[in-house]
Amino acid sequence: MKNYFWLAASIVGIFLILVLFSFSRTNQEGYVLEHEAAIRHEEPGPHNGGGKTAAYPYFAKVPGLKVAFRKRVLYPGSSIGYHLQEKEEIYYIVQGRGEMTLNGKTFPVSAGDAVLTHAGNRHGLKPSGSDSLTVIINYLLE
């Protein structure tokens, strides 16, 4: 019985060493890979935008990261609510058409457009028509 215990403990120990070696190799390789299916979750539009959206908070669990990289799908009837921007932020429209409101003025956006909002300005975004709007959002965390 003792021999089986030590055999099992040795196997578990070897497994843990391999797992730790695997993590250290990932860190030494200098990158983090995330798959969107693993981080996707549904939530209402941010900044009281309401409706239904899919959020993809890439690298949100990476300690010490200084930049945010997010993907959001705004389904019809949802939005990123009109809010004050405290730091510079970039919205890149990946797919669909929408309406951006910036300091009270509304203008159309579509796939391939990028909007830089400077700190101190107010903005919001919503899809146009019956299609979803997919956007990549990038901003500093600090």
CNS distance restraints for C-alpha pairs under 8 A (distance, minus, plus):
assign (resid   1 and name CA) (resid   5 and name CA) 6.46 0.50 0.50
assign (resid   2 and name CA) (resid   6 and name CA) 6.37 0.50 0.50
assign (resid   3 and name CA) (resid   7 and name CA) 6.06 0.50 0.50
assign (resid   4 and name CA) (resid   8 and name CA) 6.01 0.50 0.50
assign (resid   5 and name CA) (resid   9 and name CA) 6.04 0.50 0.50
assign (resid   6 and name CA) (resid  10 and name CA) 5.94 0.50 0.50
assign (resid   7 and name CA) (resid  11 and name CA) 6.25 0.50 0.50
assign (resid   8 and name CA) (resid  12 and name CA) 6.21 0.50 0.50
assign (resid   9 and name CA) (resid  13 and name CA) 6.04 0.50 0.50
assign (resid  10 and name CA) (resid  14 and name CA) 6.11 0.50 0.50
assign (resid  11 and name CA) (resid  15 and name CA) 6.14 0.50 0.50
assign (resid  12 and name CA) (resid  16 and name CA) 6.18 0.50 0.50
assign (resid  13 and name CA) (resid  17 and name CA) 6.24 0.50 0.50
assign (resid  14 and name CA) (resid  18 and name CA) 6.22 0.50 0.50
assign (resid  15 and name CA) (resid  19 and name CA) 6.20 0.50 0.50
assign (resid  16 and name CA) (resid  20 and name CA) 6.10 0.50 0.50
assign (resid  17 and name CA) (resid  21 and name CA) 6.00 0.50 0.50
assign (resid  18 and name CA) (resid  22 and name CA) 6.04 0.50 0.50
assign (resid  19 and name CA) (resid  23 and name CA) 6.36 0.50 0.50
assign (resid  20 and name CA) (resid  24 and name CA) 6.20 0.50 0.50
assign (resid  21 and name CA) (resid  25 and name CA) 6.10 0.50 0.50
assign (resid  22 and name CA) (resid  26 and name CA) 6.31 0.50 0.50
assign (resid  23 and name CA) (resid  27 and name CA) 6.38 0.50 0.50
assign (resid  24 and name CA) (resid  28 and name CA) 6.12 0.50 0.50
assign (resid  25 and name CA) (resid  29 and name CA) 6.07 0.50 0.50
assign (resid  26 and name CA) (resid  30 and name CA) 6.97 0.50 0.50
assign (resid  26 and name CA) (resid  31 and name CA) 7.06 0.50 0.50
assign (resid  26 and name CA) (resid  32 and name CA) 7.54 0.50 0.50
assign (resid  27 and name CA) (resid  31 and name CA) 6.80 0.50 0.50
assign (resid  27 and name CA) (resid  32 and name CA) 7.86 0.50 0.50
assign (resid  32 and name CA) (resid  59 and name CA) 7.85 0.50 0.50
assign (resid  34 and name CA) (resid  38 and name CA) 7.43 0.50 0.50
assign (resid  34 and name CA) (resid  39 and name CA) 7.79 0.50 0.50
assign (resid  34 and name CA) (resid  58 and name CA) 6.88 0.50 0.50
assign (resid  34 and name CA) (resid  59 and name CA) 7.29 0.50 0.50
assign (resid  35 and name CA) (resid  39 and name CA) 7.00 0.50 0.50
assign (resid  36 and name CA) (resid  40 and name CA) 5.84 0.50 0.50
assign (resid  36 and name CA) (resid  56 and name CA) 6.41 0.50 0.50
assign (resid  36 and name CA) (resid  58 and name CA) 7.67 0.50 0.50
assign (resid  39 and name CA) (resid  56 and name CA) 5.73 0.50 0.50
assign (resid  39 and name CA) (resid  57 and name CA) 6.59 0.50 0.50
assign (resid  39 and name CA) (resid  58 and name CA) 7.16 0.50 0.50
assign (resid  40 and name CA) (resid  54 and name CA) 6.57 0.50 0.50
assign (resid  40 and name CA) (resid  55 and name CA) 5.68 0.50 0.50
assign (resid  40 and name CA) (resid  56 and name CA) 4.83 0.50 0.50
assign (resid  40 and name CA) (resid  57 and name CA) 7.50 0.50 0.50
assign (resid  41 and name CA) (resid  54 and name CA) 5.68 0.50 0.50
assign (resid  41 and name CA) (resid  55 and name CA) 5.45 0.50 0.50
assign (resid  41 and name CA) (resid  56 and name CA) 6.80 0.50 0.50
assign (resid  42 and name CA) (resid  52 and name CA) 6.92 0.50 0.50
assign (resid  42 and name CA) (resid  53 and name CA) 5.62 0.50 0.50
assign (resid  42 and name CA) (resid  54 and name CA) 4.44 0.50 0.50
assign (resid  42 and name CA) (resid  55 and name CA) 5.99 0.50 0.50
assign (resid  43 and name CA) (resid  52 and name CA) 6.07 0.50 0.50
assign (resid  43 and name CA) (resid  53 and name CA) 5.53 0.50 0.50
assign (resid  43 and name CA) (resid  54 and name CA) 6.35 0.50 0.50
assign (resid  43 and name CA) (resid  55 and name CA) 6.96 0.50 0.50
assign (resid  44 and name CA) (resid  48 and name CA) 7.65 0.50 0.50
assign (resid  44 and name CA) (resid  49 and name CA) 6.85 0.50 0.50
assign (resid  44 and name CA) (resid  50 and name CA) 4.81 0.50 0.50
assign (resid  44 and name CA) (resid  51 and name CA) 5.29 0.50 0.50
assign (resid  44 and name CA) (resid  52 and name CA) 4.94 0.50 0.50
assign (resid  44 and name CA) (resid  53 and name CA) 5.70 0.50 0.50
assign (resid  44 and name CA) (resid  78 and name CA) 7.42 0.50 0.50
assign (resid  45 and name CA) (resid  49 and name CA) 4.31 0.50 0.50
assign (resid  45 and name CA) (resid  50 and name CA) 4.59 0.50 0.50
assign (resid  45 and name CA) (resid  51 and name CA) 5.92 0.50 0.50
assign (resid  45 and name CA) (resid  52 and name CA) 6.38 0.50 0.50
assign (resid  45 and name CA) (resid  53 and name CA) 5.80 0.50 0.50
assign (resid  45 and name CA) (resid  74 and name CA) 7.36 0.50 0.50
assign (resid  45 and name CA) (resid  78 and name CA) 5.90 0.50 0.50
assign (resid  45 and name CA) (resid  79 and name CA) 5.24 0.50 0.50
assign (resid  45 and name CA) (resid  80 and name CA) 5.17 0.50 0.50
assign (resid  45 and name CA) (resid  81 and name CA) 6.93 0.50 0.50
assign (resid  46 and name CA) (resid  50 and name CA) 7.16 0.50 0.50
assign (resid  46 and name CA) (resid  79 and name CA) 7.45 0.50 0.50
assign (resid  46 and name CA) (resid  80 and name CA) 5.18 0.50 0.50
assign (resid  46 and name CA) (resid  81 and name CA) 6.20 0.50 0.50
assign (resid  47 and name CA) (resid  80 and name CA) 6.06 0.50 0.50
assign (resid  47 and name CA) (resid  81 and name CA) 4.66 0.50 0.50
assign (resid  47 and name CA) (resid  82 and name CA) 6.91 0.50 0.50
assign (resid  47 and name CA) (resid  83 and name CA) 6.50 0.50 0.50
assign (resid  48 and name CA) (resid  80 and name CA) 7.27 0.50 0.50
assign (resid  48 and name CA) (resid  81 and name CA) 5.26 0.50 0.50
assign (resid  49 and name CA) (resid  78 and name CA) 6.20 0.50 0.50
assign (resid  49 and name CA) (resid  79 and name CA) 4.56 0.50 0.50
assign (resid  49 and name CA) (resid  80 and name CA) 4.68 0.50 0.50
assign (resid  49 and name CA) (resid  81 and name CA) 3.83 0.50 0.50
assign (resid  49 and name CA) (resid  82 and name CA) 7.47 0.50 0.50
assign (resid  50 and name CA) (resid  77 and name CA) 7.90 0.50 0.50
assign (resid  50 and name CA) (resid  78 and name CA) 5.41 0.50 0.50
assign (resid  50 and name CA) (resid  79 and name CA) 6.27 0.50 0.50
assign (resid  50 and name CA) (resid  80 and name CA) 7.75 0.50 0.50
assign (resid  50 and name CA) (resid  81 and name CA) 7.60 0.50 0.50
assign (resid  51 and name CA) (resid  75 and name CA) 7.40 0.50 0.50
assign (resid  51 and name CA) (resid  76 and name CA) 7.76 0.50 0.50
assign (resid  51 and name CA) (resid  77 and name CA) 5.51 0.50 0.50
assign (resid  51 and name CA) (resid  78 and name CA) 3.85 0.50 0.50
assign (resid  51 and name CA) (resid  79 and name CA) 6.81 0.50 0.50
assign (resid  52 and name CA) (resid  74 and name CA) 6.91 0.50 0.50
assign (resid  52 and name CA) (resid  75 and name CA) 5.95 0.50 0.50
assign (resid  52 and name CA) (resid  76 and name CA) 7.98 0.50 0.50
assign (resid  52 and name CA) (resid  77 and name CA) 7.50 0.50 0.50
assign (resid  52 and name CA) (resid  78 and name CA) 5.64 0.50 0.50
assign (resid  53 and name CA) (resid  72 and name CA) 6.82 0.50 0.50
assign (resid  53 and name CA) (resid  73 and name CA) 5.47 0.50 0.50
assign (resid  53 and name CA) (resid  74 and name CA) 4.80 0.50 0.50
assign (resid  53 and name CA) (resid  75 and name CA) 5.71 0.50 0.50
assign (resid  53 and name CA) (resid  78 and name CA) 6.74 0.50 0.50
assign (resid  54 and name CA) (resid  72 and name CA) 5.65 0.50 0.50
assign (resid  54 and name CA) (resid  73 and name CA) 5.05 0.50 0.50
assign (resid  54 and name CA) (resid  74 and name CA) 6.89 0.50 0.50
assign (resid  55 and name CA) (resid  70 and name CA) 7.47 0.50 0.50
assign (resid  55 and name CA) (resid  71 and name CA) 6.13 0.50 0.50
assign (resid  55 and name CA) (resid  72 and name CA) 4.72 0.50 0.50
assign (resid  55 and name CA) (resid  73 and name CA) 6.66 0.50 0.50
assign (resid  56 and name CA) (resid  70 and name CA) 5.73 0.50 0.50
assign (resid  56 and name CA) (resid  71 and name CA) 4.97 0.50 0.50
assign (resid  56 and name CA) (resid  72 and name CA) 6.12 0.50 0.50
assign (resid  57 and name CA) (resid  69 and name CA) 6.85 0.50 0.50
assign (resid  57 and name CA) (resid  70 and name CA) 4.88 0.50 0.50
assign (resid  57 and name CA) (resid  71 and name CA) 6.68 0.50 0.50
assign (resid  58 and name CA) (resid  68 and name CA) 7.65 0.50 0.50
assign (resid  58 and name CA) (resid  69 and name CA) 5.76 0.50 0.50
assign (resid  58 and name CA) (resid  70 and name CA) 5.67 0.50 0.50
assign (resid  58 and name CA) (resid  71 and name CA) 7.63 0.50 0.50
assign (resid  59 and name CA) (resid  65 and name CA) 7.97 0.50 0.50
assign (resid  59 and name CA) (resid  68 and name CA) 7.64 0.50 0.50
assign (resid  59 and name CA) (resid  69 and name CA) 7.28 0.50 0.50
assign (resid  60 and name CA) (resid  68 and name CA) 7.39 0.50 0.50
assign (resid  65 and name CA) (resid 141 and name CA) 7.68 0.50 0.50
assign (resid  66 and name CA) (resid 140 and name CA) 5.87 0.50 0.50
assign (resid  66 and name CA) (resid 141 and name CA) 5.14 0.50 0.50
assign (resid  66 and name CA) (resid 142 and name CA) 6.19 0.50 0.50
assign (resid  67 and name CA) (resid 138 and name CA) 7.11 0.50 0.50
assign (resid  67 and name CA) (resid 139 and name CA) 5.74 0.50 0.50
assign (resid  67 and name CA) (resid 140 and name CA) 4.35 0.50 0.50
assign (resid  67 and name CA) (resid 141 and name CA) 5.21 0.50 0.50
assign (resid  67 and name CA) (resid 142 and name CA) 7.86 0.50 0.50
assign (resid  68 and name CA) (resid 137 and name CA) 7.61 0.50 0.50
assign (resid  68 and name CA) (resid 138 and name CA) 5.38 0.50 0.50
assign (resid  68 and name CA) (resid 139 and name CA) 5.25 0.50 0.50
assign (resid  68 and name CA) (resid 140 and name CA) 5.99 0.50 0.50
assign (resid  68 and name CA) (resid 141 and name CA) 6.12 0.50 0.50
assign (resid  69 and name CA) (resid 136 and name CA) 7.16 0.50 0.50
assign (resid  69 and name CA) (resid 137 and name CA) 5.89 0.50 0.50
assign (resid  69 and name CA) (resid 138 and name CA) 4.81 0.50 0.50
assign (resid  69 and name CA) (resid 139 and name CA) 7.11 0.50 0.50
assign (resid  70 and name CA) (resid 136 and name CA) 5.60 0.50 0.50
assign (resid  70 and name CA) (resid 137 and name CA) 4.98 0.50 0.50
assign (resid  70 and name CA) (resid 138 and name CA) 6.40 0.50 0.50
assign (resid  71 and name CA) (resid 134 and name CA) 7.22 0.50 0.50
assign (resid  71 and name CA) (resid 135 and name CA) 5.73 0.50 0.50
assign (resid  71 and name CA) (resid 136 and name CA) 4.41 0.50 0.50
assign (resid  71 and name CA) (resid 137 and name CA) 6.10 0.50 0.50
assign (resid  72 and name CA) (resid 134 and name CA) 5.78 0.50 0.50
assign (resid  72 and name CA) (resid 135 and name CA) 5.42 0.50 0.50
assign (resid  72 and name CA) (resid 136 and name CA) 6.46 0.50 0.50
assign (resid  72 and name CA) (resid 137 and name CA) 7.71 0.50 0.50
assign (resid  73 and name CA) (resid 132 and name CA) 6.61 0.50 0.50
assign (resid  73 and name CA) (resid 133 and name CA) 5.67 0.50 0.50
assign (resid  73 and name CA) (resid 134 and name CA) 4.37 0.50 0.50
assign (resid  73 and name CA) (resid 135 and name CA) 6.44 0.50 0.50
assign (resid  74 and name CA) (resid  78 and name CA) 5.75 0.50 0.50
assign (resid  74 and name CA) (resid  79 and name CA) 6.21 0.50 0.50
assign (resid  74 and name CA) (resid  80 and name CA) 8.00 0.50 0.50
assign (resid  74 and name CA) (resid 126 and name CA) 6.98 0.50 0.50
assign (resid  74 and name CA) (resid 127 and name CA) 6.46 0.50 0.50
assign (resid  74 and name CA) (resid 132 and name CA) 5.56 0.50 0.50
assign (resid  74 and name CA) (resid 133 and name CA) 5.08 0.50 0.50
assign (resid  74 and name CA) (resid 134 and name CA) 6.26 0.50 0.50
assign (resid  75 and name CA) (resid 127 and name CA) 7.06 0.50 0.50
assign (resid  75 and name CA) (resid 131 and name CA) 7.05 0.50 0.50
assign (resid  75 and name CA) (resid 132 and name CA) 4.52 0.50 0.50
assign (resid  75 and name CA) (resid 133 and name CA) 6.58 0.50 0.50
assign (resid  76 and name CA) (resid 127 and name CA) 6.08 0.50 0.50
assign (resid  76 and name CA) (resid 128 and name CA) 7.47 0.50 0.50
assign (resid  76 and name CA) (resid 129 and name CA) 7.13 0.50 0.50
assign (resid  76 and name CA) (resid 130 and name CA) 5.68 0.50 0.50
assign (resid  76 and name CA) (resid 131 and name CA) 6.17 0.50 0.50
assign (resid  76 and name CA) (resid 132 and name CA) 5.74 0.50 0.50
assign (resid  77 and name CA) (resid 126 and name CA) 7.83 0.50 0.50
assign (resid  77 and name CA) (resid 127 and name CA) 7.57 0.50 0.50
assign (resid  78 and name CA) (resid 126 and name CA) 6.42 0.50 0.50
assign (resid  78 and name CA) (resid 127 and name CA) 7.38 0.50 0.50
assign (resid  79 and name CA) (resid 124 and name CA) 7.27 0.50 0.50
assign (resid  79 and name CA) (resid 125 and name CA) 5.61 0.50 0.50
assign (resid  79 and name CA) (resid 126 and name CA) 4.33 0.50 0.50
assign (resid  79 and name CA) (resid 127 and name CA) 7.05 0.50 0.50
assign (resid  80 and name CA) (resid 124 and name CA) 5.31 0.50 0.50
assign (resid  80 and name CA) (resid 125 and name CA) 5.08 0.50 0.50
assign (resid  80 and name CA) (resid 126 and name CA) 6.38 0.50 0.50
assign (resid  81 and name CA) (resid 123 and name CA) 7.72 0.50 0.50
assign (resid  81 and name CA) (resid 124 and name CA) 5.04 0.50 0.50
assign (resid  81 and name CA) (resid 125 and name CA) 6.83 0.50 0.50
assign (resid  82 and name CA) (resid 101 and name CA) 7.47 0.50 0.50
assign (resid  82 and name CA) (resid 122 and name CA) 6.47 0.50 0.50
assign (resid  82 and name CA) (resid 123 and name CA) 5.00 0.50 0.50
assign (resid  82 and name CA) (resid 124 and name CA) 4.02 0.50 0.50
assign (resid  82 and name CA) (resid 125 and name CA) 7.42 0.50 0.50
assign (resid  83 and name CA) (resid 122 and name CA) 5.15 0.50 0.50
assign (resid  83 and name CA) (resid 123 and name CA) 5.57 0.50 0.50
assign (resid  83 and name CA) (resid 124 and name CA) 6.46 0.50 0.50
assign (resid  84 and name CA) (resid 119 and name CA) 7.97 0.50 0.50
assign (resid  84 and name CA) (resid 120 and name CA) 6.38 0.50 0.50
assign (resid  84 and name CA) (resid 121 and name CA) 5.69 0.50 0.50
assign (resid  84 and name CA) (resid 122 and name CA) 4.24 0.50 0.50
assign (resid  84 and name CA) (resid 123 and name CA) 6.69 0.50 0.50
assign (resid  85 and name CA) (resid  89 and name CA) 7.65 0.50 0.50
assign (resid  85 and name CA) (resid 117 and name CA) 7.31 0.50 0.50
assign (resid  85 and name CA) (resid 118 and name CA) 7.13 0.50 0.50
assign (resid  85 and name CA) (resid 119 and name CA) 5.18 0.50 0.50
assign (resid  85 and name CA) (resid 120 and name CA) 5.59 0.50 0.50
assign (resid  85 and name CA) (resid 121 and name CA) 5.47 0.50 0.50
assign (resid  85 and name CA) (resid 122 and name CA) 5.70 0.50 0.50
assign (resid  85 and name CA) (resid 123 and name CA) 7.19 0.50 0.50
assign (resid  86 and name CA) (resid 119 and name CA) 4.76 0.50 0.50
assign (resid  86 and name CA) (resid 120 and name CA) 5.77 0.50 0.50
assign (resid  86 and name CA) (resid 121 and name CA) 7.79 0.50 0.50
assign (resid  87 and name CA) (resid 118 and name CA) 6.59 0.50 0.50
assign (resid  87 and name CA) (resid 119 and name CA) 4.43 0.50 0.50
assign (resid  87 and name CA) (resid 120 and name CA) 7.55 0.50 0.50
assign (resid  87 and name CA) (resid 139 and name CA) 7.17 0.50 0.50
assign (resid  87 and name CA) (resid 140 and name CA) 7.07 0.50 0.50
assign (resid  88 and name CA) (resid 116 and name CA) 6.99 0.50 0.50
assign (resid  88 and name CA) (resid 117 and name CA) 5.62 0.50 0.50
assign (resid  88 and name CA) (resid 118 and name CA) 4.54 0.50 0.50
assign (resid  88 and name CA) (resid 119 and name CA) 5.04 0.50 0.50
assign (resid  88 and name CA) (resid 139 and name CA) 6.25 0.50 0.50
assign (resid  88 and name CA) (resid 140 and name CA) 7.40 0.50 0.50
assign (resid  89 and name CA) (resid 116 and name CA) 5.77 0.50 0.50
assign (resid  89 and name CA) (resid 117 and name CA) 5.31 0.50 0.50
assign (resid  89 and name CA) (resid 118 and name CA) 6.74 0.50 0.50
assign (resid  89 and name CA) (resid 119 and name CA) 7.88 0.50 0.50
assign (resid  89 and name CA) (resid 137 and name CA) 7.10 0.50 0.50
assign (resid  89 and name CA) (resid 138 and name CA) 5.77 0.50 0.50
assign (resid  89 and name CA) (resid 139 and name CA) 4.64 0.50 0.50
assign (resid  89 and name CA) (resid 140 and name CA) 7.60 0.50 0.50
assign (resid  90 and name CA) (resid 114 and name CA) 6.84 0.50 0.50
assign (resid  90 and name CA) (resid 115 and name CA) 5.63 0.50 0.50
assign (resid  90 and name CA) (resid 116 and name CA) 4.51 0.50 0.50
assign (resid  90 and name CA) (resid 117 and name CA) 6.33 0.50 0.50
assign (resid  90 and name CA) (resid 136 and name CA) 7.98 0.50 0.50
assign (resid  90 and name CA) (resid 137 and name CA) 5.68 0.50 0.50
assign (resid  90 and name CA) (resid 138 and name CA) 5.16 0.50 0.50
assign (resid  90 and name CA) (resid 139 and name CA) 6.49 0.50 0.50
assign (resid  91 and name CA) (resid 114 and name CA) 5.56 0.50 0.50
assign (resid  91 and name CA) (resid 115 and name CA) 5.17 0.50 0.50
assign (resid  91 and name CA) (resid 116 and name CA) 6.55 0.50 0.50
assign (resid  91 and name CA) (resid 135 and name CA) 6.33 0.50 0.50
assign (resid  91 and name CA) (resid 136 and name CA) 5.71 0.50 0.50
assign (resid  91 and name CA) (resid 137 and name CA) 4.73 0.50 0.50
assign (resid  91 and name CA) (resid 138 and name CA) 6.69 0.50 0.50
assign (resid  92 and name CA) (resid 111 and name CA) 7.93 0.50 0.50
assign (resid  92 and name CA) (resid 112 and name CA) 6.99 0.50 0.50
assign (resid  92 and name CA) (resid 113 and name CA) 5.93 0.50 0.50
assign (resid  92 and name CA) (resid 114 and name CA) 4.31 0.50 0.50
assign (resid  92 and name CA) (resid 115 and name CA) 6.50 0.50 0.50
assign (resid  92 and name CA) (resid 135 and name CA) 5.46 0.50 0.50
assign (resid  92 and name CA) (resid 136 and name CA) 5.04 0.50 0.50
assign (resid  92 and name CA) (resid 137 and name CA) 6.49 0.50 0.50
assign (resid  93 and name CA) (resid 109 and name CA) 7.32 0.50 0.50
assign (resid  93 and name CA) (resid 110 and name CA) 6.00 0.50 0.50
assign (resid  93 and name CA) (resid 111 and name CA) 4.80 0.50 0.50
assign (resid  93 and name CA) (resid 112 and name CA) 5.67 0.50 0.50
assign (resid  93 and name CA) (resid 113 and name CA) 5.43 0.50 0.50
assign (resid  93 and name CA) (resid 114 and name CA) 6.26 0.50 0.50
assign (resid  93 and name CA) (resid 133 and name CA) 7.50 0.50 0.50
assign (resid  93 and name CA) (resid 134 and name CA) 6.09 0.50 0.50
assign (resid  93 and name CA) (resid 135 and name CA) 4.51 0.50 0.50
assign (resid  93 and name CA) (resid 136 and name CA) 6.50 0.50 0.50
assign (resid  94 and name CA) (resid 110 and name CA) 7.83 0.50 0.50
assign (resid  94 and name CA) (resid 111 and name CA) 4.92 0.50 0.50
assign (resid  94 and name CA) (resid 112 and name CA) 6.17 0.50 0.50
assign (resid  94 and name CA) (resid 113 and name CA) 7.98 0.50 0.50
assign (resid  94 and name CA) (resid 133 and name CA) 7.76 0.50 0.50
assign (resid  94 and name CA) (resid 134 and name CA) 5.36 0.50 0.50
assign (resid  94 and name CA) (resid 135 and name CA) 5.39 0.50 0.50
assign (resid  94 and name CA) (resid 136 and name CA) 6.91 0.50 0.50
assign (resid  95 and name CA) (resid 110 and name CA) 6.93 0.50 0.50
assign (resid  95 and name CA) (resid 111 and name CA) 4.72 0.50 0.50
assign (resid  95 and name CA) (resid 112 and name CA) 7.81 0.50 0.50
assign (resid  95 and name CA) (resid 132 and name CA) 7.81 0.50 0.50
assign (resid  95 and name CA) (resid 133 and name CA) 5.76 0.50 0.50
assign (resid  95 and name CA) (resid 134 and name CA) 5.01 0.50 0.50
assign (resid  95 and name CA) (resid 135 and name CA) 7.15 0.50 0.50
assign (resid  96 and name CA) (resid 110 and name CA) 5.75 0.50 0.50
assign (resid  96 and name CA) (resid 111 and name CA) 5.75 0.50 0.50
assign (resid  96 and name CA) (resid 127 and name CA) 7.46 0.50 0.50
assign (resid  96 and name CA) (resid 131 and name CA) 6.55 0.50 0.50
assign (resid  96 and name CA) (resid 132 and name CA) 6.04 0.50 0.50
assign (resid  96 and name CA) (resid 133 and name CA) 4.61 0.50 0.50
assign (resid  96 and name CA) (resid 134 and name CA) 6.47 0.50 0.50
assign (resid  97 and name CA) (resid 108 and name CA) 7.28 0.50 0.50
assign (resid  97 and name CA) (resid 109 and name CA) 5.74 0.50 0.50
assign (resid  97 and name CA) (resid 110 and name CA) 4.25 0.50 0.50
assign (resid  97 and name CA) (resid 111 and name CA) 6.67 0.50 0.50
assign (resid  97 and name CA) (resid 127 and name CA) 5.93 0.50 0.50
assign (resid  97 and name CA) (resid 128 and name CA) 5.60 0.50 0.50
assign (resid  97 and name CA) (resid 131 and name CA) 7.59 0.50 0.50
assign (resid  97 and name CA) (resid 132 and name CA) 7.76 0.50 0.50
assign (resid  97 and name CA) (resid 133 and name CA) 5.98 0.50 0.50
assign (resid  98 and name CA) (resid 108 and name CA) 5.82 0.50 0.50
assign (resid  98 and name CA) (resid 109 and name CA) 5.20 0.50 0.50
assign (resid  98 and name CA) (resid 110 and name CA) 6.21 0.50 0.50
assign (resid  98 and name CA) (resid 125 and name CA) 6.92 0.50 0.50
assign (resid  98 and name CA) (resid 126 and name CA) 5.44 0.50 0.50
assign (resid  98 and name CA) (resid 127 and name CA) 3.97 0.50 0.50
assign (resid  98 and name CA) (resid 128 and name CA) 4.49 0.50 0.50
assign (resid  98 and name CA) (resid 133 and name CA) 6.47 0.50 0.50
assign (resid  99 and name CA) (resid 106 and name CA) 6.39 0.50 0.50
assign (resid  99 and name CA) (resid 107 and name CA) 5.65 0.50 0.50
assign (resid  99 and name CA) (resid 108 and name CA) 4.64 0.50 0.50
assign (resid  99 and name CA) (resid 109 and name CA) 5.83 0.50 0.50
assign (resid  99 and name CA) (resid 125 and name CA) 5.73 0.50 0.50
assign (resid  99 and name CA) (resid 126 and name CA) 5.44 0.50 0.50
assign (resid  99 and name CA) (resid 127 and name CA) 6.25 0.50 0.50
assign (resid  99 and name CA) (resid 128 and name CA) 6.37 0.50 0.50
assign (resid 100 and name CA) (resid 106 and name CA) 5.56 0.50 0.50
assign (resid 100 and name CA) (resid 107 and name CA) 5.54 0.50 0.50
assign (resid 100 and name CA) (resid 108 and name CA) 6.27 0.50 0.50
assign (resid 100 and name CA) (resid 109 and name CA) 6.64 0.50 0.50
assign (resid 100 and name CA) (resid 123 and name CA) 7.01 0.50 0.50
assign (resid 100 and name CA) (resid 124 and name CA) 5.79 0.50 0.50
assign (resid 100 and name CA) (resid 125 and name CA) 4.54 0.50 0.50
assign (resid 100 and name CA) (resid 126 and name CA) 6.72 0.50 0.50
assign (resid 101 and name CA) (resid 105 and name CA) 5.35 0.50 0.50
assign (resid 101 and name CA) (resid 106 and name CA) 4.18 0.50 0.50
assign (resid 101 and name CA) (resid 107 and name CA) 6.51 0.50 0.50
assign (resid 101 and name CA) (resid 122 and name CA) 8.00 0.50 0.50
assign (resid 101 and name CA) (resid 123 and name CA) 5.25 0.50 0.50
assign (resid 101 and name CA) (resid 124 and name CA) 5.24 0.50 0.50
assign (resid 101 and name CA) (resid 125 and name CA) 6.34 0.50 0.50
assign (resid 102 and name CA) (resid 106 and name CA) 6.39 0.50 0.50
assign (resid 102 and name CA) (resid 121 and name CA) 7.21 0.50 0.50
assign (resid 102 and name CA) (resid 122 and name CA) 5.70 0.50 0.50
assign (resid 102 and name CA) (resid 123 and name CA) 4.34 0.50 0.50
assign (resid 102 and name CA) (resid 124 and name CA) 6.80 0.50 0.50
assign (resid 103 and name CA) (resid 121 and name CA) 6.23 0.50 0.50
assign (resid 103 and name CA) (resid 122 and name CA) 5.14 0.50 0.50
assign (resid 103 and name CA) (resid 123 and name CA) 6.24 0.50 0.50
assign (resid 104 and name CA) (resid 122 and name CA) 7.84 0.50 0.50
assign (resid 104 and name CA) (resid 123 and name CA) 7.89 0.50 0.50
assign (resid 109 and name CA) (resid 113 and name CA) 6.19 0.50 0.50
assign (resid 117 and name CA) (resid 121 and name CA) 6.87 0.50 0.50
assign (resid 117 and name CA) (resid 123 and name CA) 7.78 0.50 0.50
assign (resid 126 and name CA) (resid 133 and name CA) 7.53 0.50 0.50
assign (resid 127 and name CA) (resid 131 and name CA) 6.95 0.50 0.50
assign (resid 127 and name CA) (resid 132 and name CA) 6.05 0.50 0.50
assign (resid 127 and name CA) (resid 133 and name CA) 5.18 0.50 0.50
assign (resid 128 and name CA) (resid 132 and name CA) 7.94 0.50 0.50
assign (resid 128 and name CA) (resid 133 and name CA) 7.89 0.50 0.50
